[in-house]
Amino acid sequence: MRILFVADVVGRPGRDAIEARLPGLREELGIDVCVVNGENAADGVGITPRLAQRLLAAGADGITLGNHAFRRPEIGTLLQTSDRIVRPANLSIRTPGRGLAVLETAAGRVAIVNLLGSLYLEPARSMWEIVDDLVAEARGATPVVLVDVHAEATSEKVALAQWLDGRVTAVIGTHTHVQTSDARVLPGGTAAITDAGMTGPHDSVIGVRTELATHRMRTGLPVRFETADRGVRIEGALVTCDPETGRAAAIEAVRVPHP
């Protein structure tokens, strides 16, 4: 089974790239299942029901989110009913939605788990308090389990991958928008990458127009951020695994320019 994870989709440039390239990319790379992190899909931050449906229509089998999941509060209703979209499981128990979903695909079942790191993001609960139970539940439905750990700290992402080695198919880091060069399969058969990168405008400061981001950093004054529009590419990770055991055989970073 070949699973494509598409890293954080940022604004209209990221959405346009997905809608234009994902259908063909699935065929070109022989993709069986595609999971997209869509927490920044709206212009600015967050995601709306309409944009979530557009990502699914473009070829995503499932969507993960992150710390900006509820910046657009209207997404709550969709998260309550959708079995293809997850938000971080360690948000408040009063938050709409779920942190684990089992995708029914033509290639078989794939479970997706979404977690939020603690450093600077301050979730309601530590991911370490709930991850073992979530993984056990996921493995009860399918041996193929993909974990999106949305976190600032590389240490948290690396530690989680090591902790889950042999129990999940892949641990994919998201949030920093900078793709790391450490894609590897751990000894127990779990594929991992510290950060899968960003799908959007890379001629920017992690998606934001450079002059706006640097002005705020240099002056300390508040600035309304705007999404950049140049140097657009799709980034992510491609995982190959055994659908019977869930064990990963390979992982490689993906970078696809657009247009």
Secondary structure, DSSP 4 states (H G I P E B T S, - for coil): -EEEEEPEEBHHHHHHHHHHHHHHHHHHHT-SEEEEE-TB-SSSS---HHHHHHHHHHT-SEEE--TTTTSSTTHHHHHHH-SSB---TTS-TTSSS-SEEEEEETTEEEEEEEEE-STTT--SS-GGGTHHHHHHHHHHH-S-EEEEEE-S-HHHHHHHHHHHBTTBSEEEEESS----S--EE-TTS-EEES---EEEE-SSBTTB-HHHHHHHHHH-------B--SSEEEEEEEEEE-TTT--EEEEEEEEEE--
